[in-house]
Amino acid sequence: MVTQLDQQVVVLKDRVKKLQSQKDSLIKELDTIEEKFENQDRLYRKYFPIIIDMVAAGDTYFARACNELSGALKKGTSFVKIAYIFEQLKTAMIKEGIGPAPVKKKKGFFASLMKSPTNNFIEDFKQSYHDILNNLRSTLDKKYATRMDNITTRILNAADTGDIGDIRESLFSLVFVYISETNQDREKVNSFVQDIVGKILDIEVKIATSYDQTSSLFSSNSGFETLLSSEMTDLQTTSNVTSSLDDLKIQITERLTSIETALKKKQLKDKAIQAVAEKNRHIFKSGFAKLKQELNEATQYSEKLEEKLNLDQLTGSFNRRAYDKKIEDEMERFLRYGTIFSLLVIDADKFKNINDRYGHAIGDKCLQEIIKRSIPLLRKNDMLARYGGEEFVVVMPETDAAGAKEAAEKIRQTIEKIEFLYKNETVKVTVSVGGTQVQEGDANHLQVFERADIAVYKAKENGRNQVLVH
């Protein structure tokens, strides 16, 4: 006897069969699509590089971008990288004028003379700043994309030199925001900012040069007009010599009149162009002076941030961040060139007792005095940094253990002379110093620090206020 449960099982089995059939059909369809895509991908990667290699000739920006695209396709580079290269190709095509050439009407001699060079300035400006934005896009985070898109729109819509100032200020505003917000290595940020600044200066100098050339062009045109007017006068005089050449006189007179009319039009046009050029020159020079000021401000601002990020706020000495970079640089020099260095670790003795008895204000004063008295005893290329709490480190390039010990002893003797008066009570501070020289077999700077730290610990065990160099 078939129960209700048996019937449900039969129904479920039937559904499973149908679902399995649908699944098999979808998998088969997916396999077909994937196979088709793979075939197309293989086809593109096989033949596109060959076509691109044939097109890419010479040493132009476009040719280099084509070669890069060809190599990326051959290597099976990621979609993101290929998309970026296509953007570079697009920029190159715009910059080098690659594409279907528009049909141009044939212009006469005077029409070519009366052509204004201002448009060339604007196009050069737009293309150059477009390249800088591409550079920024490859470095800045995605959160700046909207700002860069807005600047790109302004560049594309720039119609005259009056738009230069607005675009320049927008670009500098973006750079300032990036300097303020980025958490990247400040040295790399400074290098990047200086590179951008250099490129902007190059652009603006080229535009300034173009304005100077325009002024020379007007002077040259003026000389040409004077010469041509003189020639017209001579022709008129010659045509009046004899009455037997009446027909020739009429033709020459008509042509001279035509030339004279064209020249007058050209003179009026040139005066208008020159007036605009002089106005633009004034605008540009004012903007260029402001640009230099902004460049200096951007560089100084970045340098101040770099300095601020590397300094300890309490003592004014370098901080742990600056120390980490310095010790890594010295370790790299040692591993690569064998250039030795030494490290001192300075620890204030019984500093907790000073804080507990006299307060943190006196404790802070002690730390500040330790730094103040120690820095004059060191060389310019030595680095004194606050490692943490009451502990300081000194990195001494090209110094052996004997030289480090001598410097450490000077510091110790100077610090023990520090005295403060607090409520008629004399407050004294001493330091224990441990040091070591980098040794053959050291693989990283942590090994060097560990030896110096152990030396400090032993100096404290031996009675404090002393120097011990490993």
Secondary structure, DSSP 8 states (H G I E B T S, - for coil): ---HHHHHHHHHHHHHHHHHHHHHHHHHHHHHHHHHHHHHHHHHHHHHHHHHHHH--SSSHHHHHHHHHHHHHHHT--HHHHHHHHHHHHHHHHHHT-S---------HHHHHT--SHHHHHHHHHHHHHHHHHHHHTTS-GGGHHHHHHHHHHHHH--SGGGHHHHHHHHHHHHHHHHHH--S-HHHHHHHHHHHHHHHHHHHHHHHHHHHHHHHHHHHHHHHHHHHHHHHHHHHHHHTS-GGGHHHHHHHHHHHHHHHHHHHHHHHHHHHHHHHHHHHHHHHHHHHHHHHHHHHHHHHHHHHHHHHHHB-TTT-SB-HHHHHHHHHHHHHHHHHH---EEEEEEEETTHHHHHHHH-HHHHHHHHHHHHHHHGGGS-TT-EEEEEETTEEEEEEET--HHHHHHHHHHHHHHHTT-EEEETTEEEE--EEEEEEE--TT--SHHHHHHHHHHHHHHHHHTTSS-EEE-
